[in-house]
Amino acid sequence: MKRSVGMGAEGSERAWWQAPWMIFWVGFALRVVVILVGHTYRIRADQGNFNFGFEAGRIARSLVTGQGYANPFNGFSGPTAWLPPLYPLLMAGAFKVFGVYTRGAALALMVVDSALSAAIVPSVYEIAARCFDARGIARRGATYAAPVAVWSAWMWAVYPAALQYAVHWVWEMSLTACLFSWAVVVALRLRGVGEEQEGHTPGAKALFFSKGMRPEAEASGYLSVGQPRNELLLWFVLGVLWGLIALTNASLMLCLPAMLVWIAWPELRRWRPSGKTVVGAVLTCVAFAAVLAPWVVRNVRVMGAPVLTRDNFGVEFYESTLERNDGFPWGTTVPLWTGDPEYRQYVRMGEIAFAKMRGEQAKARIRARPWRTAKWTLDRFLFFWDGTPHAANGHLANEFLRQVSYCFLSVCGLLGLGLMIRRRVEGAGLFALIFLLLPLPYYLVTVQPRFRHPMEPLIAVLAVFLFRSTEKKRVESRGL
């Protein structure tokens, strides 16, 4: 008999406020209200509306005005691969319907970003339920089935730090975080985290909650008793998600191979990967390549090079070595004034050649002063977790509160991860790999608080787990 998704530990129906999709609607409504009440869609029109989406906005304008995927700055600089195409194409759609750089377009984009941000709620719920609630970890006498999942979902839905980028920025943060959080969910499903497996191998065909497990595990609601999964579909979806992530924010790509290794690790450590796992991993790679293929083909034809995601790394790398930036290159990497000699050089050389030149110059500067580079890398590492406030702008109290919130979440996330590893909670290995690998490109080049946003759904889960684990509790573990 199929068990109800909403059954609680005592067998009662789950209350409305515990349902992940209800929490999603609350989070979405809250974000839209903040946009409308705060008039955040009224974006400053200075610098020729460059603040409206920055380079992505310029590319979107170029698309709508018939100039193609081009001109990421001011003026006509020609075809570009400065940014991956997914978010500029979304912006172009809004510009096409509501007008270029209009408030209607800004409102539409922020509402879409709010929906994407709120769509992280059910993924957060499932991550927490699989890792912690399915085995009764950190329940602390809760009277309902999934306390960590419920409070993690509510934290993401209403906490200001979780919604700020959807309601204030026209950029890809919410899209990237949504895609990445659901990729984590798919990885947990493929590994069978929170499920009773036959044979303890990833991708076992029949996965059930056993009769002897705690009732709250049976109530977590992610597998119906007696219902098998389509694992090849999960492998395919994982590849599609990672392809979309690559077309949104390529900085996260270090996590893809790590995620694949983690899914197959129970078999790899015995040096006996099953045929089903090998086929699934190949299917993920094929789906990933298929999603990327149109963009790569376009770049070969238009840019003259097989650019996989974006071509501006050399320029960003060079900016990170300049003394004037002191390790934090936050401005535009190419001048906006079309008469600037550097801008003219960029147009004259072409984007790919210009980026290659800047990359070589950056390497030379690092070889000349390696200790300075090491210091700036350490500074960026500390910033990623400590969140140094912005430059003084007359709102010191606001900046102080922002830093306290940022640092508090960092401490909670890191302590929660440490406790998760110490207790050998399922999924700890995946969390640790993400915490290790996702920030690496930012340590090496540049960092801003928004760059951490794709990892913040996991930080929210770990923070709730930490505070629900203040009482020592013996738990069943099956390793990292």
SULLINZI-V460448 format. One record per backbone hydrogen bond with DSSP energy under -0.5 kcal/mol. CO is the residue of the C=O (numbers start at 1). NH is the residue of the N-H. E is the energy in kcal/mol with one decimal. If there is no record, write none. Layout:
# SULLINZI-V460448
co=CO nh=NH e=E
co=CO nh=NH e=E
This chain:
# SULLINZI-V460448
co=4 nh=7 e=-1.3
co=6 nh=14 e=-1.6
co=8 nh=11 e=-1.7
co=12 nh=8 e=-2.5
co=15 nh=18 e=-1.8
co=16 nh=19 e=-1.3
co=19 nh=23 e=-2.0
co=20 nh=24 e=-2.1
co=21 nh=25 e=-1.8
co=22 nh=26 e=-2.0
co=23 nh=27 e=-2.6
co=24 nh=28 e=-2.7
co=25 nh=29 e=-2.5
co=26 nh=30 e=-2.6
co=27 nh=31 e=-2.0
co=28 nh=32 e=-2.2
co=29 nh=33 e=-2.5
co=30 nh=34 e=-2.3
co=31 nh=35 e=-2.1
co=32 nh=36 e=-2.4
co=33 nh=37 e=-3.2
co=34 nh=38 e=-2.4
co=35 nh=39 e=-0.7
co=35 nh=40 e=-1.2
co=35 nh=41 e=-0.5
co=39 nh=42 e=-1.7
co=41 nh=43 e=-1.6
co=45 nh=49 e=-0.8
co=46 nh=49 e=-0.7
co=46 nh=50 e=-0.7
co=46 nh=51 e=-0.7
co=47 nh=50 e=-0.9
co=49 nh=52 e=-1.7
co=50 nh=54 e=-1.5
co=51 nh=53 e=-1.6
co=53 nh=56 e=-1.3
co=53 nh=57 e=-1.0
co=54 nh=58 e=-1.9
co=55 nh=59 e=-2.4
co=56 nh=60 e=-2.4
co=57 nh=61 e=-2.4
co=58 nh=62 e=-2.2
co=59 nh=63 e=-2.3
co=60 nh=64 e=-2.3
co=61 nh=65 e=-2.2
co=62 nh=67 e=-2.7
co=62 nh=68 e=-0.7
co=63 nh=66 e=-1.2
co=68 nh=70 e=-1.6
co=69 nh=80 e=-1.9
co=75 nh=77 e=-0.7
co=78 nh=71 e=-2.1
co=81 nh=311 e=-1.8
co=84 nh=88 e=-0.6
co=85 nh=89 e=-2.3
co=86 nh=90 e=-1.7
co=87 nh=91 e=-2.6
co=88 nh=92 e=-2.4
co=89 nh=93 e=-1.9
co=90 nh=94 e=-1.8
co=91 nh=95 e=-2.6
co=92 nh=96 e=-2.4
co=93 nh=97 e=-1.7
co=94 nh=98 e=-3.0
co=95 nh=99 e=-1.9
co=99 nh=102 e=-1.1
co=102 nh=106 e=-2.0
co=103 nh=107 e=-2.8
co=104 nh=108 e=-2.4
co=105 nh=109 e=-2.5
co=106 nh=110 e=-2.4
co=107 nh=111 e=-2.3
co=108 nh=112 e=-2.2
co=109 nh=113 e=-2.8
co=110 nh=114 e=-2.2
co=111 nh=115 e=-2.2
co=112 nh=116 e=-2.3
co=113 nh=117 e=-2.7
co=114 nh=118 e=-2.7
co=115 nh=119 e=-1.9
co=117 nh=120 e=-1.1
co=118 nh=121 e=-1.9
co=119 nh=123 e=-0.6
co=120 nh=124 e=-2.8
co=121 nh=125 e=-2.5
co=122 nh=126 e=-2.2
co=123 nh=127 e=-2.7
co=124 nh=128 e=-2.4
co=125 nh=129 e=-2.5
co=126 nh=130 e=-2.7
co=127 nh=131 e=-2.3
co=128 nh=132 e=-2.5
co=128 nh=133 e=-1.5
co=129 nh=134 e=-2.4
co=132 nh=135 e=-0.5
co=132 nh=137 e=-2.3
co=133 nh=136 e=-1.5
co=136 nh=139 e=-1.1
co=139 nh=142 e=-0.9
co=146 nh=150 e=-2.7
co=147 nh=151 e=-2.3
co=148 nh=152 e=-2.1
co=149 nh=153 e=-2.4
co=150 nh=154 e=-2.3
co=151 nh=155 e=-2.3
co=152 nh=156 e=-2.2
co=153 nh=157 e=-2.1
co=154 nh=158 e=-2.1
co=155 nh=159 e=-2.1
co=159 nh=162 e=-1.3
co=159 nh=163 e=-1.2
co=160 nh=164 e=-1.5
co=163 nh=166 e=-0.5
co=163 nh=167 e=-1.3
co=164 nh=168 e=-1.3
co=165 nh=169 e=-1.3
co=169 nh=171 e=-0.8
co=172 nh=176 e=-2.8
co=173 nh=177 e=-2.6
co=174 nh=178 e=-2.2
co=175 nh=179 e=-2.3
co=176 nh=180 e=-2.6
co=177 nh=181 e=-2.4
co=178 nh=182 e=-1.9
co=179 nh=183 e=-1.6
co=180 nh=184 e=-1.9
co=181 nh=185 e=-1.7
co=182 nh=186 e=-2.2
co=183 nh=187 e=-2.2
co=184 nh=188 e=-2.4
co=185 nh=189 e=-2.2
co=186 nh=190 e=-2.5
co=187 nh=191 e=-2.1
co=188 nh=192 e=-0.9
co=188 nh=193 e=-2.2
co=190 nh=203 e=-1.3
co=192 nh=195 e=-1.9
co=195 nh=197 e=-0.7
co=196 nh=208 e=-1.8
co=197 nh=199 e=-0.6
co=198 nh=201 e=-0.6
co=201 nh=204 e=-1.4
co=205 nh=207 e=-0.7
co=205 nh=229 e=-0.9
co=206 nh=198 e=-0.6
co=208 nh=196 e=-0.7
co=208 nh=210 e=-0.6
co=210 nh=213 e=-1.4
co=214 nh=217 e=-1.0
co=214 nh=218 e=-1.3
co=215 nh=219 e=-1.1
co=217 nh=220 e=-1.0
co=224 nh=227 e=-2.1
co=226 nh=228 e=-0.6
co=229 nh=231 e=-1.1
co=230 nh=234 e=-1.4
co=231 nh=235 e=-2.4
co=232 nh=236 e=-2.3
co=233 nh=237 e=-2.8
co=234 nh=238 e=-2.4
co=235 nh=239 e=-1.8
co=236 nh=240 e=-2.2
co=237 nh=241 e=-2.9
co=238 nh=242 e=-2.2
co=239 nh=243 e=-2.0
co=240 nh=244 e=-2.4
co=241 nh=245 e=-2.3
co=242 nh=246 e=-2.3
co=243 nh=247 e=-1.4
co=245 nh=248 e=-1.6
co=245 nh=249 e=-3.4
co=247 nh=86 e=-2.1
co=249 nh=252 e=-1.4
co=250 nh=253 e=-1.8
co=252 nh=255 e=-2.0
co=253 nh=256 e=-1.2
co=253 nh=257 e=-0.6
co=254 nh=258 e=-0.9
co=255 nh=259 e=-2.3
co=256 nh=260 e=-2.2
co=257 nh=261 e=-2.4
co=258 nh=262 e=-2.3
co=259 nh=263 e=-2.3
co=260 nh=264 e=-1.8
co=261 nh=265 e=-0.7
co=262 nh=265 e=-0.8
co=264 nh=267 e=-1.3
co=264 nh=268 e=-2.5
co=265 nh=269 e=-2.7
co=267 nh=270 e=-0.9
co=267 nh=272 e=-2.2
co=268 nh=271 e=-1.7
co=274 nh=278 e=-2.2
co=275 nh=279 e=-2.7
co=276 nh=280 e=-2.4
co=277 nh=281 e=-2.6
co=278 nh=282 e=-2.3
co=279 nh=283 e=-2.5
co=280 nh=284 e=-2.2
co=281 nh=285 e=-2.1
co=282 nh=286 e=-2.5
co=283 nh=287 e=-2.7
co=284 nh=288 e=-2.5
co=285 nh=289 e=-2.5
co=286 nh=290 e=-2.5
co=287 nh=291 e=-2.0
co=288 nh=292 e=-1.8
co=289 nh=293 e=-2.0
co=290 nh=294 e=-0.6
co=292 nh=295 e=-0.6
co=292 nh=296 e=-2.1
co=293 nh=297 e=-2.9
co=294 nh=298 e=-2.2
co=295 nh=299 e=-2.1
co=296 nh=300 e=-2.3
co=297 nh=301 e=-2.2
co=298 nh=302 e=-3.0
co=299 nh=303 e=-1.6
co=299 nh=304 e=-1.1
co=299 nh=305 e=-1.3
co=305 nh=307 e=-2.0
co=312 nh=316 e=-2.2
co=313 nh=317 e=-3.1
co=314 nh=318 e=-2.2
co=315 nh=319 e=-2.3
co=316 nh=320 e=-1.5
co=318 nh=321 e=-1.7
co=319 nh=322 e=-1.2
co=322 nh=325 e=-1.2
co=322 nh=326 e=-0.7
co=322 nh=327 e=-0.7
co=323 nh=326 e=-1.0
co=325 nh=328 e=-2.4
co=328 nh=330 e=-1.3
co=336 nh=338 e=-0.5
co=337 nh=340 e=-1.7
co=340 nh=344 e=-2.4
co=341 nh=345 e=-2.2
co=342 nh=346 e=-2.1
co=343 nh=347 e=-2.2
co=344 nh=348 e=-2.7
co=345 nh=349 e=-2.7
co=346 nh=350 e=-1.6
co=350 nh=354 e=-2.5
co=351 nh=355 e=-2.5
co=352 nh=356 e=-2.2
co=353 nh=357 e=-2.3
co=354 nh=358 e=-2.3
co=355 nh=359 e=-2.2
co=356 nh=360 e=-1.9
co=357 nh=361 e=-2.2
co=358 nh=362 e=-2.4
co=359 nh=363 e=-2.1
co=360 nh=364 e=-2.0
co=361 nh=365 e=-2.1
co=362 nh=366 e=-2.2
co=363 nh=367 e=-2.4
co=364 nh=368 e=-1.7
co=365 nh=369 e=-1.6
co=369 nh=373 e=-1.5
co=370 nh=374 e=-2.3
co=371 nh=375 e=-2.3
co=372 nh=376 e=-2.4
co=373 nh=377 e=-2.3
co=374 nh=378 e=-2.1
co=375 nh=379 e=-2.5
co=376 nh=380 e=-2.4
co=377 nh=381 e=-2.1
co=378 nh=382 e=-2.5
co=379 nh=383 e=-2.3
co=380 nh=384 e=-2.4
co=381 nh=385 e=-1.1
co=382 nh=386 e=-3.4
co=383 nh=387 e=-2.3
co=395 nh=399 e=-2.3
co=396 nh=400 e=-2.5
co=397 nh=401 e=-2.4
co=398 nh=402 e=-2.2
co=399 nh=403 e=-2.3
co=400 nh=404 e=-2.5
co=401 nh=405 e=-2.4
co=402 nh=406 e=-2.5
co=403 nh=407 e=-3.1
co=404 nh=408 e=-2.5
co=405 nh=409 e=-2.1
co=406 nh=410 e=-1.9
co=407 nh=411 e=-2.8
co=408 nh=412 e=-2.4
co=409 nh=413 e=-2.7
co=410 nh=414 e=-2.7
co=411 nh=415 e=-2.7
co=412 nh=416 e=-2.6
co=413 nh=417 e=-2.2
co=414 nh=418 e=-2.4
co=415 nh=419 e=-2.5
co=416 nh=420 e=-2.3
co=417 nh=421 e=-2.5
co=418 nh=422 e=-2.4
co=419 nh=423 e=-2.3
co=420 nh=425 e=-2.4
co=421 nh=424 e=-1.1
co=424 nh=478 e=-0.5
co=424 nh=479 e=-0.6
co=425 nh=428 e=-2.1
co=427 nh=431 e=-2.3
co=428 nh=432 e=-2.7
co=429 nh=433 e=-2.2
co=430 nh=434 e=-2.2
co=431 nh=435 e=-2.5
co=432 nh=436 e=-1.9
co=433 nh=437 e=-2.9
co=434 nh=438 e=-2.0
co=437 nh=440 e=-1.1
co=439 nh=442 e=-0.9
co=439 nh=443 e=-2.0
co=440 nh=444 e=-1.7
co=441 nh=445 e=-1.5
co=448 nh=451 e=-1.5
co=449 nh=452 e=-1.4
co=450 nh=453 e=-1.5
co=452 nh=455 e=-1.7
co=452 nh=456 e=-0.7
co=453 nh=456 e=-1.2
co=453 nh=457 e=-0.5
co=455 nh=458 e=-0.6
co=455 nh=459 e=-1.7
co=456 nh=460 e=-2.4
co=457 nh=461 e=-1.7
co=458 nh=462 e=-2.6
co=459 nh=463 e=-2.3
co=460 nh=464 e=-2.0
co=461 nh=465 e=-2.5
co=462 nh=466 e=-2.4
co=463 nh=467 e=-1.9
co=464 nh=468 e=-1.7
co=466 nh=469 e=-1.2
co=467 nh=470 e=-0.5
co=480 nh=429 e=-0.8
